[in-house]
Amino acid sequence: MTGSGKHPLSAADFSRIDEKPEPFFYNTPRLVTHIDDDACAALSAYYADILEDGDRILDLMSSCFSTCRQP
């Protein structure tokens, strides 16, 4: 893997719109991403920076969508 080695994400990138305790969020099953579109884009950009063609990533924490999906 290559890249700048700098992590482009901050804690603010992962702040939630609704900061209620997580059990309230998980009371109702739903197919959603667990980070917003800006965080998905930032993470995808980070992957694009550090991964080379042919590299693979095991995305254990994705929801019904993988963050590093390529169009």
C-alpha positions in Angstrom: 0.0 0.0 0.0 1.1 3.5 -0.7 -0.2 7.0 0.3 0.6 10.0 2.3 0.2 8.1 5.6 -1.8 11.0 7.0 -5.3 10.0 8.3 -7.7 12.5 6.7 -10.5 11.9 9.1 -11.2 13.5 12.4 -13.6 12.7 15.3 -15.9 15.4 13.9 -16.3 13.4 10.7 -17.9 10.6 12.7 -20.2 12.7 14.9 -23.8 11.7 14.8 -26.8 13.9 14.0 -28.7 12.2 16.8 -26.4 11.6 19.8 -28.9 9.6 21.8 -27.5 6.3 23.2 -27.1 3.7 20.5 -29.7 1.2 21.9 -32.4 3.7 20.8 -31.1 3.6 17.3 -31.0 -0.1 17.1 -34.5 -0.7 18.5 -35.9 -0.6 15.0 -34.3 -2.8 12.3 -33.5 -0.9 9.1 -31.1 -1.1 6.1 -29.0 2.0 6.5 -25.4 3.2 6.3 -24.1 4.0 9.8 -22.0 7.0 8.7 -23.3 9.9 6.6 -22.5 10.6 2.9 -19.6 13.0 3.8 -18.0 10.4 6.1 -18.4 7.7 3.3 -16.8 10.0 0.8 -13.9 10.9 3.1 -13.3 7.2 3.9 -13.5 6.3 0.2 -11.0 9.0 -0.6 -8.7 7.7 2.1 -8.9 4.2 0.6 -8.2 5.6 -2.8 -5.1 7.3 -1.4 -3.6 4.2 0.4 -4.7 1.3 -1.8 -3.1 0.2 -5.0 -4.8 -1.6 -7.9 -5.4 -5.2 -6.9 -5.3 -4.5 -3.1 -8.3 -5.9 -1.2 -10.0 -4.8 1.9 -12.1 -6.9 4.3 -14.9 -4.5 5.3 -16.3 -6.1 8.4 -18.1 -3.1 9.7 -20.0 -2.1 6.6 -23.8 -2.3 6.8 -25.8 -3.2 3.7 -23.4 -1.1 1.6 -19.6 -1.3 1.5 -17.9 2.0 1.8 -15.1 1.2 -0.7 -17.4 0.2 -3.4 -16.2 1.4 -6.8 -18.7 2.6 -9.5 
